[in-house]
C-alpha cells in the first residue's frame, strides 16, 4: 500500500432543497457572479428560475455565459474567461453537469492568470490563483463536483485532454437529486456507465490497496443495483440520490487512496471517440471498456477475475467481460461504434487520432498495436 495524503476542501450540500442556501453561500465570496450553464435545459426544467431567485435575494450582479456543450470546447472557456475578466467578477457559479463544471474550473484559473486556457493543458503556464467556484449539479456522472480535475476539447489541435490542479476544487457543491429528475433516460444511463468506469479506472491503477478495492466493488454494486431501478422510474428521489452519491464517491479520491495512480487508458480512448464523432462521454466508455478488457485479458487475468468474483460471482476473465457487456446492454448503452453509424472505413481515422494523442494508461501502457486490437474489438 502506497503513502498518500487526503485533501478535499470542497463542501458538499447534499439532499432535498439544499439549494435554498445557494444565495447566502454565493454572497460570501462577493457581489459579482459569473453564471455559467449549458444550452438551456435549466430554463425548461425550472432550475434557472430558482437559481436567479436565489441570486436576486442576496442582491448580487449577474453576468451570464451559456451554451456550454456536452463535450466542452476550449473556445467557450476562453470566451467566458474574457467575460469574467472584463467585469472583474468575484465568484463563478456553474449550474449543470460535468461539462459545465469542468469548463468553469478552467475558467476559474484562466481569469486571474490572464492567458489562453489551453496553455494549462499544454503545461505552458502554471496557475497561481483561482476565482472561487460554486456548483449546482444537474447530472450525476463525472464526480467533478468534488475533485480537482477537468477535461476540455480542442478541435483545432485534435486534442481532448485532462488537467488537474488543487486550485480547481470547487468551494461548495450543491447536490439536490431533484435537479436530475429531468435528465432523460439515455443520459441517465450514460452517467451510470461513467461512474462505473471511474471506479474501474482506479481499480486497474498501479499499487495494491485492498480497502480501496472494496470501495470500488461497493460503488459499482450500488450503481448496478439502483441504476436499472432508476431507469424505470426517472422521478424516483431515492434512486436519483443513490446514483448521485455513488457518482461523487467514484471520483472524489476515495477509490484511489493507497495506489500510485489509476489507469485512465479507457478514458483516453473514449475521449478520441467524443472528439471525432461527438459521442456522449458515457457512451464511449461502454464501447471501450469491454474492448480494453479483451486486450488485457491475457496480461492481467488475475486482476480481472478478482473483479468478476466480487461483482458477478464468476470465476474467469471471459465471463467477467460478458457480464459487463450484459449490464451495459441492459441499460441500453452501446457496445460497438457501429451503433453510431461509424463504419469500417473510419478505423484508420480513429487509429491516427489515437496515435496523435498518444492515448495510453498510466499503468497499463498502450501502443499502436494495442490501438489496432482495441479498434477491432469495438
N, C-alpha and C positions, 0 to 999 in steps of 0.2 A: 504494500500500500504506500503510495507516494505522499510526501508532505503536501499540505495545502493550506490556503488562507481563505476563510469565509468572509466575504464583504458584499453586502447587498443593502444599499441605503434607501431603496425605493419603499415608500409607504403604500401598502395596498389597502384600498377601501373595498371590501367585498360584500355583496349582498343586495337585497331588495331596497331600492330607493336611496342608496348611498350617495347618488349624485345630488341629493338635496344639500350637501355640504360643498359642492363644487365651487360656487361663487366665493364663499369665505376662504377657501383654500387658495384660489387664484389671487385673491386680493392681497394675500400675504407677500406676494412676490412683486407687486407693483400695480400700476394703473393702465398700462398699455399692453394689450393682448394681441398676439398674432394667432388667429384661429384658423387651423388647417384641417381640411376634410377632403373627402373624395368627390365623386361625380354627382352627388346629390341625393343618394338614398336616405341620408339622415333628414332630408327635408320632407320626404314622403312618409317616413315612419314616425315622425314626431319628435325625434331626438334633437334636431336642430332647434326647434322652438323652445324646448326645455332648457337647452344649454344657453341660448340667448337670454331667456328669462333669468337664469342664474347670474349671468354676467351683468345684465342691466340692474339687478338688485343690489350689486355692490359698486355700481357707477364706474365701471372701467371703460376705456376706449377700445373699440374692437376693430382690428384690421383683418379681413378675411382673405384667405387663399384657398381656392377649391380646385377640384379636377385631378387630384392625385389618382393615378390609375392602379389597377390591381397588381401589375408588375411595374413598380415605380421607376421613373426615369430621372436622370440627373438634371435635365433641363428644368423640371418643376422644382427641384431642390434649390437650384441657383436662383430661379425667379422668386421663390418665396423668401429666400435669404435676403435678396435685394430689397424686397418689400419691408421686411423686418428691420433691416439696416437703415433704410431711408426714414423710417418712422420711429427709430430709437426705442424699439419695443422692450418691455421688461420681462415678459413671460410668454411662452408658447403653449397653446392648448391644442392638442391633437385629438380629434374625435374620429375614430374609425378602427380598422383592423391593422394588421401588420404593415401593410404598405404605407398607410398614412403615418403610423407611429415611427416606422423606420425612416421615412422621409424627414419627419420632424426632428428626429435625433441628429441627423446630419445638418439640418438647418440650424439647430441649436449651437453647433460649433462653427458653422460657416459664417454666421452673422458677426460674432465678435472677432474672429480671426481674419475676416475680410479677404477671403480668397475663393477661388473656384472650388466647389465641393469635391470634384473628382480628384483634386490634389491629395486629399486624405487617403483615398483608395490606392493611389499610386505611391503612397509614402513620401510625397514631396514636402508635405507640411505636417507638423505635429501640433495639434491644438493645445492651447494653454488655458482656455476658459470656455464656458458654455452658458447660454441663456437657460434659465430654469425651464423645465419641461413638465407639463401635467397632461395626463392622458385620460380619455374616456374610451374604453374598449368596446367595440361593437361586433367583433368576430373572434371566437375562441379558436386559436390555431397556433400562432407563432411563438408565444411566450415572450414577445418583445416588450410587453408591459412591465417586465421585472428583470430585464437583463441589459447589458451594455453593448449590444450588437445591432447592426443594421445592414441590410442588403439593398443595393441600388443597381439599376441597369444603365448602361451607356451604349446606345445603339450605334454611335459613331465608331467606337473602338471595338464593338462586338464583345463587350465585357459585362458580366453581371457578377459583382464582387461583394464580399462581406467586409465589414470593418468593425473593429471593436476598440473601445476606449472607456475607461471608468467614468469619463465625463458624460457619457451617453446614458447613464442610468436616469430614468425619469425620477423626478422628485416625488410625485404622487401619481398613482394609477387607480382609476375608479372602475371597478368591475361589477356591474349590475347585470346578472344574467338576462333580465328583461330586455336589455338593449340588444340582445342577439335573437330575439323572437322572430324578427323579420328576415333573418338570413335564410335564403332558400335552401331546399333540401340538398342540392348538389354542392353548394359551397359549405354547408354544414358538414357534409361527408368529407370534402377535401380538408377541412380543418381537423377532423378526426384522424385522417391519414397523416397530416402534418405533425400532429403532436406525437403519434406513434413513431414516426420517422425520427423525430428529435430524440426520443428516448433510445431508439436503436443506434443512432449515430454515437451517442455517448457509450452505450454498451459495447460497441465494436471498437472503441478507442484503445489507447495504449495504457497498460497498467492494470493491476489486479485490485479490485475494490468490491468485495462481496456485498457489503451493505448497499452500496450504490447500485449494484446489480439488482438487489431485491427491490429497491425503489423503482428501477426500470420495469421489472415484472409487474409491480403493483399498478403503476401508471398505465401500462398497456392493457392489463386486465380490466381496469376501470373503464378505459376507453372502449374496449371491445364488448364490454357488458352493457354500458349505458348508451354507447353510440347508436346501435341499432334501435334501441327503445326510443331514443330522441328522434330518429329519422321517421318514426311512425307518429310522433306527437311533437311537432316542432314548437308548440307553445307551452310545453311542459316545463315549468320553472325548475323543478327538481333535476330533471335530466340536463337542462341547459347549464345549471350550476355545476353539476358533476363534471361535465366536459370542459367548462371554462376553467375550473380549478385544476383539472388534470393537465390542460394545455400550459398553464402557468408553471406548474411543478416540473413539467417535462424539460423546460429550458431556463430555469432560474438558478442553475448551478447545482441543485440537489443531486442530480444523477451523475455529476462529473467529479465530485469530491473523491480524492484518493487516486485519481488517474493522472497520467501525464497529459492526456488530451482525449477528446473524442476523435472520430474519424472524419466524417463530413464529405467523403467521396461521393456518396449518393446525391447529396445536395449540389455538389459541384456539377454533376452531370445534369441534374434536374434544372439547374439554372440555365444551362445551354438550351434545353428544350423550350423554356419560357422565353428566352431571348429570341430564338429563331421563330417560334410559332405562337407566342403569346398564350401558351397553355397555362391554366391556373397552377400555381405553385404546388399545391397539394396533389393535384392530378399527375404532375410529373413524377412525384415520389412513389405513387402506387404503380407507376410504369417501371421506374428504375430499380426500386428495391428488390423485387424478385429477380431481375436480371443480374444485379450485383451479387446477390446471394448465390446464384448459379455459377458465377465466376469464382466466388470464394469457397465454394463447397468442398473442394479438394485441398484448399490451403488452410482452412480453419474449421474442419469438420466438428471438432470437439466443442468449440465455442458456439457454433450454430445449433448443435444438438442439445447443448445445455439450455439454450433459449427455448427450443422446441419442447423440452421436458417441462420447463417451468410454465409455459404459456398454454400448450396444447396437449400435454401428456403424451407426446410422441417421442420415439427414441432414435430417430435418424434424421439426417440432413434433408433428404428429399421430401419427407413428409412435413418437415418444418416449413419448407418453402411452399409446398402445396397448401398448407393451412393458411399462410399469409395471403396467397393468391385467392383462396376461397373467401377469406374475410373481406378483402378489398372488393372482390366482385359482388359480395353480398350487400355491400353498401353502395353499389353502383358506381364504383370508381374504375377508371381504365387500367388495363394491364398491358396494352400494346399501343405504340404510337400510331398504328394503322387506324385506331378508333378516332383519330383526329385527321383522317384522310391524308396522312403522310405516307407516301409510297416508297417503294424500294429505291427509287432514284434519289431520294433525299438522304440516304445513308452517307454518301460521300460528304455532303454539306455538313451533316452533324459531326462526322469524324473530323473535318477540317476545323470546325469551331471548338471542338473539344481539345484539339491539338493546340490551337491558337491560345486558348485559355489555360492550357496545361492542367486540365481538370484532374484532381487526384485527392486521395485521402491523406490525412496527416499520419495515419498509422499504416494502413494498407495502401501502399503506393500503386498508382495506376500508370501504365504506359500505353503506347499506341496499339500494341497487340491486344491489350485489355479493352481498349475502346471498341475495337472491332468485334470482340466477343460479346460485349455488353450490348452494342447496337444490334447485333444479330439475335440477341435474346429478348429485345424489347420491340 
